[in-house]
Amino acid sequence: MIPDWEAERRRMVEEQLRNRGIRDERVLSAMNGIPREGFVPLEARLAAYFDEPIPIGCRQTVSQPYMTALMAQSLELGGTETVLEVGAGSGYHAAVLGTLAACVISVEIIPALAELARRNLARAGLDRNVTVVCGDGSRGHPDLAPYDAISVAAAAPKIPAALLDQLNDPGRLVIPVGERGEHELRVVWKRRGRIEHRVATLCRFVPLRLPRS
Ligand code: SAH
């Protein structure tokens, strides 16, 4: 029997997002509209709306829906922004950001996943304003900088300087920070030349690959 994806999606939005404090109606509506089952591997499809991360190949995972929502909400997008995502993975988070902003560039370091993200976004018809670039996103993507918002989907011991440089003023950045194990999800504002931080929650992410120095 084919699951009722729309009903599963609605339930995810109410139980996992709204009930846990996601308040941005644009985020709730974006996640209510995007077919997450089209972004996870076939064999994991029945788990597409479960409250957990899902393996997508190459030892990477797509985050649990709540984490995607929290990260997107913390960027306070209004619809006019240019957004940089680091770590396209399945393309799901990029699809959410593309629904909330004017334009998204998502940089993915693993070629097979960059291709997967492009395919998933195109199949869902959500590639109009989302471009997936294969490369090292810890260096940002200078060609289109500055970015009004930056969303990093992998954890680093500290915030890569290139990303802070490429953040617009005013601008917002969300990134998991820490060593292996537990990370802090940090929300960073750049305002009138100053940088401020807040910790949104504790979390666990795959590591951001960094260039050897
Ligand atoms: N946002 C994704 C989740 C991806 S998991 C989704 O919705 O599915 C984190 C991703 O970051 C992985 O695909 C990993 O390959 C990628 N990554 C890790 N280090 C990177 C780097 N330096 N530059 C770009 N992508 C990187």
Residues whose N, C-alpha, C, O or C-beta is under 5 A from the ligand:
A	BS01	SAH	Q60 T61 V62 S63 V86 G87 A88 G89 S90 G91 Y92 H93 V107 E108 I109 I110 L113 G135 D136 G137 S138 A153 A154 P207 L208 R209 L210
